[in-house]
Every structure is written in C-alpha cells, then in structure tokens.
C-alpha cells in the first residue's frame, strides 16, 4: 500500500492519480470516506452500477468498512502520541485485515500485476490502523505538504472559518510530524508546490522511494476507481488530464490581513 498523509486539500487526490500513471499502481481514493452515504460516480467514467471494479463489489466494499472506523479511530488523536499501545483492539485489527483482504482480492482479479494500492485517507488514525495489520511492513508512507497560504485559502474557499482552518492545519502538521517520528517510520516528504515547477524531480524521488518508475508525464491506464476526494480533480482525470496549473488562486482568495497573519508562520 501507498498511504498518503497530510492536511485536507493538500493535493492528495492529484497525487493519487499521478501515481496511477504507472499501470501497476491502483488508486482507489480515500478508504476512510463513508461511501455509502450518497450517490457517487467513479473516476473511470462509469456509474457504480456499470463500473468494472465496483459492479457486484460496492456493497461488499461498504459492508467491510462500515463498522470499522468507530473501532479504529481514537477518541483523541493525541492518544496516538502518548499511549504506547495505540488503543487499537484485536477486533479492530481483524476488521482492518478483513477490509484489506476484500479490496486486495478484487484488485487481484482485475489487475493481476498490481504492485501497489493507493489510499489517500491522509489521517494518522487510519494509518495507525493499517500499521497494526499484517500489511504494516508493506506500507509506503508519503507525507504530502502544501504551503500555508494556499492551504488555508483552500479551506476558506469551501466555507471554513479562517482561524479554525489555521489551527487545524498547524495542529495536524505537528501531530503528523511527531507520530512519524515517535514510531520511527520511514516516509517520503513531497511538496505540492513542486508539482507545477518540477514534477520530473518529484517523479524521480517517488520512483526511488517506491522502487517502481513513476512517469513524469501522466498516462491513463484506467487503473483508478475513485469515488471520493476532490471532485474537481477527479473530474479532470475522468476526462483528459491537461497538465498542471500553477497554484496562485489563493492570492485572490485571502484578504490582505489574512496574508499578513499567515506570513508570521512562514
């Protein structure tokens, strides 16, 4: 598994699709999303009833994870740092194992040469759950970061309050840093800002980390079946990906005062 950690709106959906440019990397979106709550379409361009991956599997996919999150998610994420047992029960581990087995069997049926499944859930509590399964030694962690100003602008654009967004991002960055450090986990840190200016180098470093060649130019092999994540990004890859756009929308999204406040944290 390739597991991506980071903040909301950090570009994880985009990274997931870019990884699937390799035909043996299968991208399935955010596993922690409650996909049974509303009607969804798949990034492969089909409805869930006609999608070759989810047809006759969507119900099993949801059932395998419906009761999972309450057992895996801690009451406080701070417990992930200050309790040695990480408060994961045996029952929760069994549910994680069953969930992964269900997904991996489906992937093996459709993509027998698959080497990685990508989970862009981003949360450390979900990562903590995966690390308690037998999959632990086969998880490659990518920490995707984004500069603070465009990151906060993405929150406010979607109606989140400025100070709440700032606190959320700063705390999550701190928790992620200490969780990875506390558990001595190997990971690759990528900067979303470099995707536009230097994705060739990003692809090279990712290729070395995963030991699989990630193309620097996107190629669609129909190895993505995403029903979660950023809807605009998903739409781009459902059709034809037209390349990167420089991340400058935040300049008009933030007020002058908000930019000044954020500059204190640069």
N, C-alpha and C positions, 0 to 999 in steps of 0.2 A: 504494500500500500504506500502511496504517496499521500501524506497528510499535511495540509496547509494550515498554519496558524496565523493569526493576525486579527486586526480590527474589522468590523463591518465596513463595507465599501472600500476595502483596501486593494481591490483588483483581483481577488481570488478566482472569480468566475472567469475572467480573461485568462489568467494563468492556467487554469484547468483546461480550457480549450486549446491553448498553445501547446500544452504538454501532449494533448491528444493528436497533435500533428504527426506524432510517431504512431504508426498503425498498431503497435503492441501495447499502447497505453490507453486504457479505457477510462473515460471521465463520466462519472455518474452524479455530479453535483454535491450538494450538502446532505450528508446522511442524517444529520440531526433535525432537518426540517420535517414538520408534520405534514407529509404529502397527502394524507387522506382528508385534509380539511376542506379543500376546494378543487374545482376542476382545473386541470393543468394540461399543457401540451408538452411534447418532447422536442428537444433541440434537433432531433433527427428530421423534423418536419412533419411528423405524423401525430395524430391524436393518440392518447394512451391505448385506445381500443385497437388501433392499427399499427402501433409501433412494434417493430420486430423484437425489441428487447422486453418491453413491458406487457405485451399481449400475453395473457394467461399467466402473468407473473406479478402484476401490480398488486393484487390482493395479498399474495404471499409476502411480497416485499413490505407492505404496510403492517401486516399481522406480526411479522418477525420483529418489528421495532416499536410497535405501539406502546407496549408496557416497558420498554427499555429505558427511556430517559429518566423516569422517576427514580429508578434504582441506581442509575449511573451518575446522574447529576447530584452533586453535594448541595446541602442547604446553603453553604457558603463556599465560594471558590477559594477563600483564604485557607480553608481546611486542606486544600491540595498542597499548601506550602508547609503547614505546621503540624500535620499529623503523618506519622511515618507509615501507617497502614493505608493511607489514601482513601479510607472509608468506602472501599468497593467490596460488596458482599459476594459470596460464592454464587448466589443466584443471579446477580447482575453479570458476573463474568460468563456464566453459562448462556445468558441471553445474548451477550455480545458475540460469543462464539457461534451461536445458532444463526444470528443475523448475518454474520460474515460468511458462514458456510452457505447460506441461501443465496447470497449475492455471487459468491465466487463460483458456485456450481452453474448459475445462469450465465455468467461471463464465459466460463469454460465451454459451455455448449455453443455459444455464438462466436467466440474468439479464442479458439484453442491455443493460439500462440501468444496470448496476452501475458505480459510480464508485470504490469502494474495496474492497480485500480486507484483512481484519484478521489479522495474525499476532501472537499473544501469547506468542511464544517467550521473551521477556524478556532473553535473554543478549546481551551485546555482541559476542560472537564471531559469532553468527548475523547480527546487524545489520551487522557488519563485512563479512560475505559479501555481503549484499544490496547494500551500498553500493559494491561493486565491479562490479555488473552495470549494464546499461543502464537499469535501473529506478531507479537512485540519485536522479535529480532528482525522481522522483515519490513518494518515501517521506516520509511524515509521521510523525515520532517523538513518542511520548508517554511521558514518564517518570512512572510511577505510583509514588508513595511511600506509605509507611504508618508510623505512629508506632511507635517501637521496642518498647514493651511489648507491644502486641497482636501485632506482627510476630513477636517471639521466642516468645510464647505459642502461636502457630500452629505453630511448629516443634516445640516441646516436646510439644504435644498429639499430634503424629504420631510421637513416639518419638525425636526428635533430642535430643542432649545440649545442655544449656543453654549452656555456654561455646563449644562448637563452633558453635552457631547464632548466637550473638552475634558471634563473629569473622567468620563467613560473611557476615552482613548488613552489618557495618561495612566489610569489605573490598570487597564488591560495590558498596556505595554510593559508596565512594571511587573505584573503577575506573570506574564509570558516569559519575560527575562529570567525571573527568579525560579519559575517552575523548570525551565530548561536547564538552568544552572544547577539547581538543587538536585535534580535527578541525573545530572551529568550526561545529558542527551546530546547526541551528535545531530547537527542540523545545518542546513544551508540557509543563509540570510540573503534575501533578494530585495532590491529597492524598486518599487513600482515605477518610479520616475525614470529609471534607466531603460524601461521597455521601449520608449519612443526614441531616445537618443542612441542607444547602444544594445539593442536586443541580441545582436550577434554574439556579444560577450556574455550576456545573460544566458543564452542558449548553450554556450560552451561550458560555463561553470555548472549549469544544471546537468548537462550531459555527463560531465566528470563525476558529479555527485551521485547521479542515478546509475551511472555506468550503462547508459543507453543513449544513442545520438538523438538529441532534440533538434529538429530542423529550425534554422533561423528564419525560414520563410514558411508560413502556415500552409499546410496541405490538409484537406478534409478527407479522412478515410472512413467517415461515418462511424467512428468509434466513440462517439459521445451520445449519451442519452440522458440529458439534463432536464429536470423538471423543477429546479429550484435556482436560487442565486439571482444575480442582477438580470432583470427581464430585458433590458435594452441590449446588454452584451449577448445574452442568449439569442435574441432575435438576429443580431448581426451574424452569428455563426450558424444559425438555422438557414440563413440565406447564403450570401457570399461575403466573406471577410475582406474588407477593402483596405486593411492595413491600420497602423496606429495613428491616433490623433494626439497631438500634444496636449498635456493636461494643464490647460490655462483657464478653464471655465470658472474656477474658484475666484479669480481676480474680480469678477463682476458679482459673484455670489456673496462675498463677505463685505461688511462695511469697513470704513476706514478705521474705526475704533476697534473692531474685532481683529483686523490685521495687526494693529499695534499690540494688542494683548497677546496674540499668538507669537509675535516676534520675540516676546520675553522668553519663550521656551525653545527658540531656535538654538 
